[in-house]
Amino acid sequence: MNLKTLTLFIHLCDSRSFQKSALAMHMSPSALSRQVQKLEENVGQTLFIRDNRSVELTSAGAKLLPVAIRIVSEWKQYLNQFTQDSQILTGDVRIYCSVTASYSYLPELLSEFRLHQPLIEYKLTTGEPIHAIDKVLSNDVDISIAAMPDIWPPKIEFKILGELPYSVIAPVGSSSFSDELLKENPDWEKIPFIIPEAGATRERANRWFKQMKFKPQIYALAGHEATVSMVSLGCGVGIVPDIVLSCSPLKESVQRLKVEPIKPFKLGLCCQKSNLGNPLIQALWKIASDMSFSK
């Protein structure tokens, strides 16, 4: 048994796929399978139940997982005692965030980080906010910028960067529901709403609909940027974070409505707790903790 084998074991426990773990660890599935077999021989227990489609932990595997995480994490922390202050770190950090976060919070964070660690390389992937935490859990990335859920997985560590309010927006030009919006008390059930199909915004929008006591006509989209686009075209009223609207090239084509406020959400960095022992992740985490973001 060695640290590399334990690292492979931890990754396979998360991915539940020999193909995914082998790809992430830059090895063949057969080589990974041999490493797992050696580990099972060393502990004298079957750690995984395998079939053609999935990998499931046995009870012995479930007992080994927290032990393996602790050993690997403590070893990384031990090494970090001698490297963090004595040398410039090298390597790469895989980051996932939304398009809006990539030109709002991320540049400020990485600019500050680069002043302290100029040799770090960044591998950035952008996509829908709803996938941010899953990307971290599946080990596709090291860190995500994500909306803080009401309940998050126990494996995840979350560092709050800021609290973001919402706006309810409508098109500036005429639309099929313009007259209704001009009324002192609009009949909201006659107005189509454009909101993400899932995630923090959808949850808060649903609570707001309940608070306002109406059942909306909902047109679900994949993300916030698309919501602003559809609203600007007169397709409906949208609910988006203020920062998305401020960064949108279409912000002059929409207007904020004066309505009951929607509960804001907390935006932050998330990573797996077991990765906090990684010197690169630890260094970036410290920079984020020391910074004050104003958005």
Secondary structure, DSSP 8 states (H G I E B T S, - for coil): --HHHHHHHHHHHHH--HHHHHHHTTS-HHHHHHHHHHHHHHHTS--EEE-SS-EEE-HHHHHHHHHHHHHHHHHHHHHHHHHTTTS---EEEEEEE-HHHHTTHHHHHHHHHHHH-TTEEEEEEE--GGGHHHHHHTTS-SEEEEE--SS--TTEEEEEEEEE-EEEEEESS--TTHHHHHSSS--GGGSEEEEESSSHHHHHHHHHHHHHT---EEEEES-HHHHHHHHHTTS-EEEEEHHHHHH-TTGGGEEE---S----EEEEEEEEGGGGGSHHHHHHHHHHHH-----
